[in-house]
Every structure is written in C-alpha cells, then in structure tokens.
Amino acid sequence: MAQFRRQLILGSVLTALAILLVVVGVLDIPLAFVLVVGVVTIDYLLTQESWWRPERWPVPPTQFRGGGRTEVSYLAWETVNRDGFVSNKVVQRVRDLARATLAENGVTWSGQAGDEMEPVARARELLGNNAVSALTTTGDVRPRALENAVTRIEKLRKK
C-alpha cells in the first residue's frame, strides 16, 4: 500500500510540474505525458528489489545425519569409479562379508586380495569359480562380477 501511495504522490507532483511547463511553453503535451509516465515507471521498477537484486538460494543445512540411509548413499556414490570398475572400498566390504560367511561354512580366508581360500575346492563349490576369482583378484573388478559374488554369498548365508 505504501508503494502505491508513493507512486500516486510522485505522479501527482510530476503531473502538476508538467502542466506548469506546458503552460509556460517549455514542453508540449505529448512530451510532458511521456516524461510523467516514464519517471513514474522508472521509479516503480527501481523500488522493486527482485528486479535489480537477484534472489539468493537459501544456505543448505550443514547438519550431518548419520545412519544407514547416509551410509547407503555414500556407498552408492562410491560403488563404481570413473573407469567402470568397482571401487576398492566396496570390493573390500564384500570380501569381509565373504570371509565371515565362508568361515561359518568351514573355509578359512584372510579376506585380502591375492590370498587363496582354504580349501579352495570347497570355496569354489560354495561360491562358484567366478565369485572366487572376483574376490581373490588383485586387479580391478567389474560390477557384474561383484554382483555375482554378492548373490552367491547371499544364497550361502540363507542356507
């Protein structure tokens, strides 16, 4: 409402001044009209903050929420690296899970890359050749190979 009142007062003062200038002969009527409308429009636009001052995004919260959901989110982002292979952190987590599951079934394994599972024949029987190869390799692991290993570990845990 204060904005409208300001525009009304400004328009009235400018109109009176324009009429005075037309009577004196300094301005003609169309120029006086354009002058009044132009000044009122410019004043209106300059008083609108969103027109000349960009709105800012709200500051994101810095609060860190722990828990399973956050861990799953981080794990999802870290799963596959830019080369298309599974990151070492994820592979190590699956190795730890496999080590614990195989220990329940009488197979000993350190859970480290390059180490053999003992007895190897029993490990290959329980997990399959591809899963054992993916878990014991020192090289990069493809997502499909790790998915196969996780599926086999899950089946073994359900037994």
Buried (B, 14 or more C-beta within 10 A) or exposed (E): EEEEEBBEEBBEEBBEBBBEBBEEEEBEEEEBBEBBEEBBEEBBEEEEEEEEEEEEEEEEEEEEEEEEEEEEEEEEEEBBEEEEBBBBEBBEEBBEBBBEBBEEBEBEBEBEBEBEBBEEEBBBEBBBEBBBBBBBEEEBBEEEBBBBBBEBBEEBEEE
